[in-house]
């Protein structure tokens, strides 16, 4: 289980368009927003990432880098990036074991989706995390299904409040109860 204020696992994944996303090498002042998505086969993910893509400049203005991550292949990541046609970085090839390290739920294929694309045999369900510049977990949300995800405008408001009040990450207690 990931613990707020403690380092998250490092990630090093290929990026659509070239290069590598390595979480420990991110240089954003306030950290990184990591949006794990189900893959090209998910129409809800495409809509969600489209909303995020429009707000990338808002996050960057607050000192937060943004990346979308999936277990997809390079070809499928290219398909998602083409749908988005935006500055959103799209990382791919997340190993399932690393998805589990982040606390993401895994699902098995149900065949073709409403978009006519096959789901992979196994893939990660959505998760949204924000880390500080030292990889420490600040915010985390995971879903067992593609529905009911955090809203990015609300996250921006939370970020503004956290910056103004120097609000710490919460949920860090791991002692006896």
C-alpha positions in Angstrom: 0.0 0.0 0.0 1.3 3.5 -0.9 1.6 5.8 2.1 1.3 9.6 1.9 4.5 11.5 2.5 6.5 8.3 1.7 8.3 7.7 -1.6 6.2 6.0 -4.3 7.8 3.4 -6.6 9.9 4.8 -9.4 8.6 4.5 -12.9 10.6 4.5 -16.2 8.4 4.1 -19.2 8.7 4.9 -22.9 6.8 8.0 -24.1 4.7 8.2 -27.3 6.7 10.4 -29.7 10.1 9.3 -28.2 11.9 9.7 -25.0 11.4 8.2 -21.6 9.3 9.2 -18.6 11.2 8.6 -15.4 9.4 9.7 -12.3 12.6 10.1 -10.3 14.0 12.5 -12.9 11.0 14.8 -13.1 11.9 18.4 -12.3 8.6 20.1 -11.8 8.6 22.4 -8.8 5.7 20.8 -7.0 5.7 17.3 -8.4 3.9 15.2 -10.9 0.3 14.2 -11.6 0.2 10.6 -12.8 -3.0 9.6 -14.6 -3.1 5.8 -15.0 -5.7 4.9 -17.6 -7.1 1.5 -18.8 -5.9 1.8 -22.4 -7.0 2.7 -26.0 -10.0 0.3 -25.8 -11.7 2.5 -23.1 -13.9 5.3 -24.5 -14.3 6.7 -21.0 -10.5 7.0 -20.7 -10.3 8.9 -23.9 -12.9 11.4 -22.7 -11.2 11.7 -19.3 -7.7 12.2 -20.8 -9.2 14.8 -23.2 -10.4 16.8 -20.2 -6.9 16.5 -18.6 -5.1 17.4 -21.8 -7.0 20.8 -21.9 -5.8 21.5 -18.3 -2.1 20.5 -18.7 -1.1 24.3 -18.9 -3.1 24.9 -15.7 -1.2 22.2 -13.8 2.1 23.3 -15.3 1.4 26.9 -14.2 1.2 25.6 -10.6 4.5 23.7 -10.9 3.0 20.2 -11.5 4.1 18.0 -14.4 1.5 15.7 -16.0 1.7 12.3 -17.6 -0.9 9.7 -18.7 0.2 6.1 -18.2 -1.1 2.7 -19.4 -0.1 -0.9 -19.9 -0.8 -0.4 -23.6 1.7 -1.2 -26.4 3.4 1.5 -28.4 0.9 1.1 -31.2 -2.1 1.5 -28.9 -0.5 4.4 -27.1 0.0 6.1 -30.4 -3.8 5.5 -31.1 -4.7 7.3 -27.8 -2.2 10.1 -28.4 -3.7 10.6 -31.9 -7.2 10.8 -30.4 -6.0 13.4 -27.9 -3.9 15.5 -30.3 -2.6 17.5 -27.3 0.6 18.2 -25.3 -0.3 15.5 -22.8 2.6 13.1 -22.4 1.5 9.5 -23.0 3.6 6.8 -21.4 3.1 3.2 -22.2 4.2 -0.3 -21.4 3.5 -0.2 -17.7 4.2 -3.8 -16.4 1.3 -5.3 -14.6 3.5 -6.0 -11.5 4.3 -2.3 -11.3 0.7 -1.4 -11.7 0.0 -3.6 -8.6 2.9 -1.8 -6.8 0.9 1.4 -7.3 -2.2 -0.3 -5.8 -4.0 -0.4 -9.2 -6.7 -3.0 -9.7 -6.2 -5.4 -12.6 -9.0 -6.7 -14.9 -9.3 -9.5 -17.4 -10.6 -9.0 -21.0 -14.2 -9.0 -21.8 -13.6 -9.0 -25.5 -14.5 -6.0 -27.7 -15.6 -2.7 -26.2 -18.2 -0.3 -27.6 -15.4 1.2 -29.7 -14.9 -2.1 -31.5 -11.4 -2.6 -29.9 -10.4 -5.7 -28.0 -9.5 -5.3 -24.4 -6.0 -6.7 -23.6 -5.9 -10.0 -21.8 -5.0 -8.2 -18.6 -4.9 -4.4 -17.9 -4.9 -1.9 -15.0 -7.9 0.0 -13.9 -7.7 3.8 -13.5 -5.7 5.6 -10.8 -4.8 9.2 -10.2 -1.8 10.2 -8.1 0.1 13.3 -7.3 3.6 13.0 -6.0 5.9 15.7 -4.6 9.2 16.6 -6.3 10.8 13.9 -4.1 8.3 11.2 -5.3 6.5 11.3 -2.0 2.8 10.5 -2.4 0.6 13.6 -1.9 -2.7 12.5 -3.4 -4.0 9.1 -4.5 -7.3 7.7 -5.9 -7.9 4.3 -7.5 -10.9 2.8 -9.1 -12.1 -0.7 -9.7 -14.1 0.3 -12.7 -13.8 3.0 -15.4 -16.5 5.1 -13.8 -16.5 7.9 -11.1 -13.1 9.5 -11.4 -11.8 12.6 -9.7 -12.6 15.8 -11.6 -9.6 17.8 -12.7 -11.1 21.3 -12.1 -11.7 20.2 -8.5 -8.2 18.9 -8.2 -6.8 22.3 -9.4 -8.9 24.0 -6.7 -7.5 21.6 -4.1 -4.0 22.3 -5.4 -4.5 26.0 -5.1 -5.6 25.6 -1.5 -2.8 23.3 -0.7 -0.2 25.7 -2.1 -1.7 28.7 -0.3 -2.0 27.0 3.0 1.1 24.7 2.8 -1.4 21.9 3.4 0.4 18.5 4.0 -0.5 15.2 2.5 -3.0 13.3 4.7 -3.6 9.6 5.5 0.0 9.1 6.6 -0.7 7.3 9.9 0.3 3.7 10.0 0.5 3.0 13.7 -1.8 0.8 15.9 -5.5 1.5 16.1 
